[in-house]
């Protein structure tokens, strides 16, 4: 009789273990489409069997285990961050590329070519009022093209600043959710499957915006380090970041330019250099590197301003012919805003615009116009920028922007593939297969039925034994 009771207890513990296993499998099926959820399994261990010590054996569920692999999770987050950066960079460069198209009839290159053409025509008819009018009109078009391009770059910079702030707002929202998770874990003392899935989903969303490192604590809470070294969430605390202008002193001639930006953490430290990936990293690279390279900042003139000032200064030098009282064809406020402020002064009229070069021996009636026309194909260093003609210099800038745009597009495709691979690996490790769960449930059901029959048989045998004892 004791052996039958032991066998019944052993079967009962098996039924309990099977019931918990079935519950875990059903929970997996119910959460198959839940973001961040990893399949769970019960860990079943054998109980000691020793009849002499009244140990009946059997099995028991010691704990619930998850198939989540932190290495796979981190790989997905890393690729999500890289993909977010590549996508943002491709979008920004695609827009920027349109401002430097060489085939744009109203662009800088086309307008400079038109001006050189009018210089040629003016050299043929130096006293013609219509030719002078064409020169002034073409010069105004060049100035407008520079201003339009410069304003477009500034608008891109302002747009990136708005996106940077909205990205920080989004990061703060996610940080609050992670902080709330930590508080819940400390209050409840354990992490439920649904809560764990939610926090991993939040971390994956955060990776889209910025690169970070996660440190899982013994109490189940998670510490998030932005840029892998600056705290965003620690326990029940979250920390905010702010954006401020770079306080670097302007270089000579650049006092009116736009400063770069800094990221300041809660301690007041500059942590800009740590933000190298995610949408935030791409936005800061665009705002602090790509735009200043073209439009300038307080620490660099920018290629567009260098071209505008060099082009305007050389033409003014020829037009005035060394006469300090002569009216310049172009004016601009400073090197830091040369392209954005470039214009033809109202004082420039056909009556004062002269093609004659009195300094030439003998005096030339069209000497200045010839020198201006020759700028299209310069023969000396004073008519060039970095060894290139003005149009070629702009073409070189345009080619550089186009190259960066193509590289960004190629990087986006590459990171899309790498991201898909990381997701696939994680799915193989911790993803839920409905087919697999169905097979598991069928096996559990059959085992449960067999164990139930064994208990029923033992119960029947017990009844028979009791009746025999009564008789």
C-alpha positions as CSV (number, residue, x, y, z in Angstrom):
1,X,0.0,0.0,0.0
2,X,2.7,2.5,0.8
3,X,4.3,1.9,-2.6
4,X,1.0,2.6,-4.3
5,X,0.6,5.9,-2.3
6,X,4.2,6.9,-3.3
7,X,3.5,6.1,-6.9
8,X,0.3,8.2,-6.7
9,X,2.2,11.2,-5.2
10,X,4.9,10.8,-7.9
11,X,2.2,10.9,-10.6
12,X,0.5,13.9,-8.9
13,X,3.7,15.9,-9.0
14,X,4.1,14.9,-12.7
15,X,0.6,16.2,-13.4
16,X,1.4,19.5,-11.7
17,X,4.6,19.9,-13.7
18,X,2.8,19.1,-17.0
19,X,0.1,21.6,-16.1
20,X,2.7,24.4,-15.6
21,X,4.5,23.3,-18.8
22,X,1.2,23.6,-20.7
23,X,0.5,27.0,-19.2
24,X,3.9,28.2,-20.3
25,X,3.4,27.0,-23.9
26,X,-0.1,28.5,-24.0
27,X,1.4,31.8,-22.8
28,X,4.0,31.6,-25.6
29,X,1.2,31.2,-28.2
30,X,-0.8,34.1,-26.7
31,X,2.3,36.4,-26.9
32,X,3.6,35.2,-30.3
33,X,3.1,38.8,-31.7
34,X,4.0,40.7,-28.6
35,X,7.0,43.0,-29.2
36,X,10.1,42.0,-27.1
37,X,8.6,38.7,-25.9
38,X,10.9,35.7,-25.7
39,X,9.5,32.2,-25.4
40,X,9.5,30.6,-22.0
41,X,10.0,27.0,-20.8
42,X,9.6,25.4,-17.4
43,X,12.6,23.8,-15.9
44,X,11.7,20.3,-14.7
45,X,14.0,18.4,-12.3
46,X,13.8,14.9,-10.8
47,X,12.9,14.6,-7.1
48,X,14.9,12.2,-4.9
49,X,13.7,8.7,-4.7
50,X,14.4,6.8,-1.5
51,X,11.5,4.6,-0.1
52,X,13.4,4.2,3.2
53,X,13.4,7.9,3.7
54,X,9.8,8.2,2.4
55,X,11.0,10.0,-0.7
56,X,8.7,9.0,-3.4
57,X,10.5,10.5,-6.4
58,X,8.7,12.1,-9.3
59,X,9.4,15.5,-10.9
60,X,8.9,19.1,-10.0
61,X,9.0,22.5,-11.7
62,X,11.9,24.4,-10.1
63,X,11.5,27.6,-12.1
64,X,10.5,29.2,-15.4
65,X,13.3,30.0,-17.8
66,X,13.4,32.3,-20.8
67,X,15.2,31.6,-24.0
68,X,16.2,35.3,-24.3
69,X,19.9,35.6,-25.2
70,X,21.4,39.0,-24.2
71,X,24.1,38.7,-26.8
72,X,21.5,38.3,-29.5
73,X,19.5,41.2,-28.0
74,X,22.6,43.4,-27.9
75,X,23.3,42.5,-31.5
76,X,19.8,43.6,-32.6
77,X,20.1,46.8,-30.7
78,X,23.5,47.6,-32.2
79,X,22.2,47.0,-35.7
80,X,19.0,49.0,-34.9
81,X,21.2,51.9,-33.8
82,X,23.4,51.6,-36.9
83,X,20.3,51.4,-39.2
84,X,18.8,54.5,-37.5
85,X,22.0,56.4,-38.2
86,X,22.2,55.3,-41.8
87,X,18.6,56.0,-42.5
88,X,18.8,59.5,-41.0
89,X,22.1,60.3,-42.9
90,X,20.7,59.1,-46.2
91,X,17.6,61.2,-45.8
92,X,19.6,64.3,-44.9
93,X,22.1,63.9,-47.7
94,X,19.4,63.2,-50.3
95,X,17.9,66.6,-49.5
96,X,21.2,68.3,-49.4
97,X,22.4,66.9,-52.8
98,X,19.6,68.8,-54.6
99,X,21.2,72.2,-53.6
100,X,24.4,71.4,-55.5
101,X,23.1,69.9,-58.7
102,X,25.3,71.0,-61.6
103,X,22.4,70.8,-64.1
104,X,20.2,73.2,-62.1
105,X,19.5,76.2,-64.5
106,X,19.1,78.5,-61.4
107,X,22.0,77.0,-59.5
108,X,25.3,78.6,-58.7
109,X,27.3,76.8,-61.5
110,X,24.8,77.8,-64.2
111,X,24.6,81.4,-63.0
112,X,28.4,81.8,-62.9
113,X,28.6,80.4,-66.5
114,X,25.9,82.9,-67.5
115,X,27.9,85.8,-65.9
116,X,31.1,84.7,-67.7
117,X,29.1,84.7,-71.0
118,X,27.9,88.2,-70.4
119,X,31.5,89.3,-69.7
120,X,32.5,87.9,-73.1
121,X,29.7,89.8,-74.8
122,X,30.5,93.0,-73.0
123,X,34.2,92.7,-74.0
124,X,33.0,92.7,-77.7
125,X,30.7,95.8,-77.1
126,X,32.2,97.6,-74.1
127,X,30.1,100.7,-74.5
128,X,26.8,98.9,-75.0
129,X,24.2,99.8,-72.4
130,X,22.3,96.6,-73.1
131,X,25.5,94.5,-72.5
132,X,26.1,96.3,-69.2
133,X,22.5,95.7,-68.2
134,X,23.0,92.0,-68.9
135,X,26.2,92.0,-66.8
136,X,24.4,93.6,-63.8
137,X,21.4,91.2,-64.2
138,X,23.6,88.2,-64.5
139,X,25.6,89.3,-61.4
140,X,22.3,89.7,-59.5
141,X,21.3,86.1,-60.5
142,X,24.7,84.8,-59.2
143,X,24.2,86.6,-55.9
144,X,20.6,85.2,-55.6
145,X,21.9,81.7,-56.4
146,X,24.4,82.0,-53.6
147,X,21.8,83.4,-51.1
148,X,19.3,80.7,-52.0
149,X,21.8,77.9,-51.6
150,X,23.1,79.3,-48.3
151,X,19.6,79.8,-47.0
152,X,18.7,76.3,-47.9
153,X,21.7,75.0,-45.9
154,X,20.7,77.2,-42.9
155,X,17.1,75.8,-43.2
156,X,18.6,72.3,-43.1
157,X,20.6,73.2,-40.0
158,X,17.5,74.6,-38.3
159,X,15.5,71.5,-39.3
160,X,18.1,69.2,-37.9
161,X,18.1,71.2,-34.6
162,X,14.3,70.7,-34.3
163,X,14.8,67.0,-35.0
164,X,17.5,66.8,-32.4
165,X,15.3,68.2,-29.8
166,X,12.3,66.0,-30.7
167,X,14.7,63.0,-30.6
168,X,15.8,63.9,-27.1
169,X,12.1,64.2,-26.1
170,X,11.5,60.7,-27.4
171,X,14.6,59.4,-25.6
172,X,13.3,61.0,-22.4
173,X,9.9,59.3,-22.9
174,X,11.5,55.9,-23.3
175,X,13.8,56.6,-20.3
176,X,10.7,57.2,-18.1
177,X,9.2,53.9,-19.2
178,X,12.4,52.1,-18.3
179,X,12.6,53.9,-15.0
180,X,9.0,52.9,-14.2
181,X,10.0,49.3,-15.0
182,X,12.8,49.5,-12.5
183,X,10.5,50.8,-9.8
184,X,8.0,48.0,-10.5
185,X,10.7,45.4,-10.2
186,X,11.9,46.8,-6.9
187,X,8.3,46.9,-5.5
188,X,7.2,43.5,-6.7
189,X,10.5,41.8,-6.2
190,X,10.5,39.9,-9.6
191,X,10.1,40.5,-13.3
192,X,7.0,39.2,-15.0
193,X,7.3,37.9,-18.6
194,X,5.1,40.7,-19.9
195,X,7.1,43.4,-18.0
196,X,10.4,41.9,-19.3
197,X,9.1,41.9,-22.9
198,X,8.0,45.5,-22.5
199,X,11.4,46.8,-21.3
200,X,13.2,44.9,-24.0
201,X,10.9,46.4,-26.6
202,X,11.6,49.9,-25.1
203,X,15.3,49.2,-25.3
204,X,15.1,48.2,-28.9
205,X,13.1,51.4,-29.7
206,X,15.7,53.5,-27.8
207,X,18.5,51.9,-29.9
208,X,16.9,53.5,-33.0
209,X,17.7,57.0,-31.6
210,X,21.0,56.6,-29.8
211,X,23.8,54.1,-29.0
212,X,23.9,52.8,-25.4
213,X,24.9,50.0,-23.1
214,X,22.7,48.1,-20.8
215,X,23.8,46.7,-17.4
216,X,21.4,44.3,-15.8
217,X,21.5,44.5,-12.0
218,X,21.0,41.6,-9.5
219,X,17.7,43.0,-8.4
220,X,16.3,42.8,-11.9
221,X,16.6,46.5,-12.7
222,X,18.5,47.8,-15.8
223,X,21.0,50.6,-16.0
224,X,21.2,52.4,-19.4
225,X,24.4,54.3,-20.3
226,X,24.1,56.6,-23.3
227,X,27.1,56.6,-25.5
228,X,28.1,53.6,-23.3
229,X,29.4,55.8,-20.5
230,X,26.8,58.5,-19.5
231,X,23.9,57.5,-17.3
232,X,20.4,57.8,-18.8
233,X,18.6,55.5,-16.3
234,X,19.9,54.1,-13.1
235,X,17.5,52.3,-10.7
236,X,14.6,54.6,-10.1
237,X,16.4,57.7,-11.5
238,X,16.5,59.0,-15.0
239,X,18.7,61.8,-16.3
240,X,18.1,64.4,-19.0
241,X,20.3,66.0,-21.5
242,X,20.2,69.5,-23.1
243,X,21.5,71.0,-26.3
244,X,23.4,74.3,-26.2
245,X,25.6,76.3,-28.6
246,X,29.3,75.5,-28.6
247,X,31.0,78.3,-26.7
248,X,34.1,78.2,-28.8
249,X,35.4,81.7,-29.6
250,X,34.8,82.7,-33.3
251,X,37.8,83.0,-35.6
252,X,38.6,86.2,-37.4
253,X,35.9,87.1,-39.9
254,X,33.5,84.5,-38.6
255,X,31.9,86.3,-35.7
256,X,28.5,86.4,-37.4
257,X,28.5,82.7,-38.3
258,X,26.3,80.0,-36.6
259,X,28.1,78.0,-33.8
260,X,28.1,74.3,-33.6
261,X,26.0,72.5,-30.9
262,X,26.9,70.6,-27.8
263,X,25.2,67.9,-25.8
264,X,25.3,68.6,-22.0
265,X,24.5,65.9,-19.5
266,X,23.0,66.4,-16.0
267,X,26.4,67.2,-14.5
268,X,27.1,69.9,-17.0
269,X,29.7,67.9,-18.9
270,X,30.0,68.0,-22.7
271,X,29.2,64.5,-23.9
272,X,28.8,65.3,-27.6
273,X,31.7,63.1,-28.7
274,X,30.0,60.0,-27.2
275,X,26.9,60.3,-29.4
276,X,28.2,58.5,-32.5
277,X,25.3,56.3,-33.6
278,X,21.6,56.2,-34.0
279,X,19.5,59.0,-35.4
280,X,20.9,61.4,-32.8
281,X,24.4,60.7,-33.9
282,X,23.6,61.2,-37.5
283,X,21.8,64.4,-36.8
284,X,24.7,65.8,-34.8
285,X,27.2,64.8,-37.5
286,X,25.1,66.5,-40.1
287,X,24.6,69.6,-38.0
288,X,28.1,69.9,-36.6
289,X,30.2,68.6,-39.5
290,X,28.4,68.3,-42.9
291,X,26.7,71.7,-42.7
292,X,29.7,73.7,-41.4
293,X,31.9,72.1,-44.1
294,X,29.6,73.8,-46.6
295,X,28.0,76.8,-44.9
296,X,30.6,77.5,-42.3
297,X,30.5,78.0,-38.5
298,X,32.4,80.2,-36.0
299,X,35.4,78.0,-36.4
300,X,35.5,77.4,-40.2
301,X,34.5,79.5,-43.2
302,X,32.8,76.7,-45.2
303,X,33.3,75.9,-48.9
304,X,30.3,77.9,-50.0
305,X,31.4,81.1,-48.2
306,X,35.0,80.6,-49.4
307,X,33.7,80.4,-53.0
308,X,31.4,83.4,-52.6
309,X,34.0,85.6,-51.0
310,X,36.8,84.5,-53.4
311,X,34.6,85.0,-56.4
312,X,33.2,88.3,-55.3
313,X,36.6,89.7,-54.2
314,X,38.4,88.8,-57.4
315,X,35.6,90.3,-59.6
316,X,35.5,93.5,-57.4
317,X,39.3,93.8,-57.7
318,X,39.1,93.8,-61.5
319,X,36.0,96.0,-61.7
320,X,37.3,98.7,-59.4
321,X,40.8,98.5,-61.0
322,X,42.5,99.7,-57.8
323,X,40.2,102.8,-57.6
324,X,38.9,103.0,-54.0
325,X,36.0,105.2,-55.0
326,X,34.7,102.8,-57.6
327,X,31.5,100.8,-57.0
328,X,32.0,97.1,-56.4
329,X,30.0,94.6,-58.4
330,X,29.4,92.4,-55.3
331,X,29.1,93.1,-51.6
332,X,28.8,90.8,-48.6
333,X,28.8,91.3,-44.8
334,X,31.6,89.0,-43.6
335,X,33.4,85.8,-44.5
336,X,31.2,83.8,-42.1
337,X,28.0,84.8,-44.1
338,X,29.5,85.7,-47.5
339,X,27.1,83.4,-49.5
340,X,24.0,84.3,-47.4
341,X,24.6,88.1,-47.7
342,X,26.0,88.4,-51.2
343,X,24.3,91.0,-53.4
344,X,24.8,93.6,-56.1
345,X,24.7,97.1,-54.6
346,X,21.9,99.5,-55.7
347,X,24.7,101.9,-56.6
348,X,25.9,99.7,-59.5
349,X,24.4,101.1,-62.7
350,X,25.2,101.0,-66.3
351,X,26.5,104.6,-66.2
352,X,29.3,103.8,-63.8
353,X,30.1,100.2,-65.0
354,X,33.1,100.5,-67.2
355,X,35.0,97.9,-69.2
356,X,38.0,100.2,-69.8
357,X,41.3,99.5,-68.1
358,X,43.2,102.8,-67.9
359,X,46.1,101.1,-66.2
360,X,47.0,99.1,-69.3
361,X,49.6,100.3,-71.7
362,X,48.3,101.4,-74.0
363,X,44.9,102.0,-72.4
364,X,42.3,99.4,-73.3
365,X,38.6,100.1,-73.8
366,X,37.6,96.6,-72.9
367,X,40.6,95.5,-70.7
368,X,38.5,94.9,-67.5
369,X,35.8,93.0,-69.5
370,X,38.5,90.7,-71.0
371,X,40.0,90.0,-67.6
372,X,36.5,89.2,-66.2
373,X,35.8,86.9,-69.1
374,X,39.1,85.1,-68.6
375,X,38.0,84.0,-65.1
376,X,36.1,81.2,-66.7
377,X,39.4,79.6,-67.7
378,X,42.0,81.1,-65.2
379,X,45.6,81.3,-66.1
380,X,47.0,82.4,-62.7
381,X,46.6,81.5,-59.1
382,X,44.9,84.7,-58.2
383,X,41.9,83.7,-60.4
384,X,41.6,80.3,-58.7
385,X,40.5,78.7,-55.4
386,X,42.6,75.7,-54.2
387,X,44.1,75.5,-57.7
388,X,40.6,75.3,-59.4
389,X,38.5,77.7,-61.4
390,X,35.4,79.0,-59.6
391,X,33.1,76.8,-61.5
392,X,35.4,73.8,-61.1
393,X,35.6,74.5,-57.3
394,X,31.8,74.4,-57.1
395,X,31.8,71.2,-59.2
396,X,34.3,69.7,-56.7
397,X,32.0,70.6,-53.8
398,X,29.0,69.2,-55.7
399,X,30.9,66.0,-56.4
400,X,31.8,65.7,-52.7
401,X,28.1,66.1,-51.6
402,X,27.1,63.5,-54.3
403,X,29.7,61.1,-53.1
404,X,28.5,61.4,-49.5
405,X,24.9,60.9,-50.6
406,X,25.8,57.7,-52.5
407,X,27.8,56.4,-49.6
408,X,24.9,57.1,-47.3
409,X,22.5,55.2,-49.6
410,X,24.8,52.2,-49.9
411,X,25.4,52.2,-46.1
412,X,21.6,52.2,-45.6
413,X,21.2,49.1,-47.8
414,X,24.0,47.3,-46.0
415,X,22.7,48.1,-42.6
416,X,19.2,47.0,-43.6
417,X,20.6,43.6,-44.5
418,X,22.7,43.4,-41.3
419,X,19.7,44.4,-39.2
420,X,17.6,41.7,-40.9
421,X,20.3,39.1,-40.1
422,X,20.4,40.1,-36.5
423,X,16.6,39.8,-36.2
424,X,16.8,36.4,-37.8
425,X,19.4,35.1,-35.4
426,X,17.4,36.3,-32.4
427,X,14.3,34.8,-33.8
428,X,16.0,31.4,-34.1
429,X,17.1,31.6,-30.5
430,X,14.2,33.1,-28.7
431,X,11.4,33.5,-31.2
432,X,8.1,31.6,-30.9
433,X,7.2,29.0,-33.5
434,X,3.5,28.2,-33.4
435,X,4.2,24.8,-35.0
436,X,6.7,24.0,-32.3
437,X,4.3,25.1,-29.6
438,X,1.5,23.0,-31.1
439,X,3.7,19.9,-31.1
440,X,4.7,20.6,-27.5
441,X,1.1,21.0,-26.4
442,X,0.1,17.7,-28.0
443,X,3.0,15.9,-26.3
444,X,2.1,17.5,-23.0
445,X,-1.6,16.5,-23.4
446,X,-0.8,12.9,-24.2
447,X,1.6,12.7,-21.3
448,X,-1.0,14.2,-19.0
449,X,-3.6,11.7,-20.2
450,X,-1.3,8.8,-19.7
451,X,-0.4,10.0,-16.2
452,X,-4.0,10.5,-15.4
453,X,-4.9,7.0,-16.4
454,X,-2.1,5.7,-14.2
455,X,-3.5,7.6,-11.2
456,X,-7.0,6.3,-12.1
457,X,-5.6,2.7,-12.2
458,X,-3.8,3.2,-8.8
459,X,-7.0,4.6,-7.4
460,X,-9.0,1.6,-8.6
461,X,-6.4,-0.8,-7.1
462,X,-6.5,1.1,-3.8
463,X,-10.3,0.7,-3.7
464,X,-10.0,-3.1,-4.4
465,X,-7.3,-3.4,-1.7
466,X,-9.5,-1.6,0.8
467,X,-12.5,-3.8,0.0
468,X,-10.4,-6.9,0.3
469,X,-9.3,-5.8,3.7
470,X,-12.9,-5.3,4.9
471,X,-13.9,-8.7,3.8
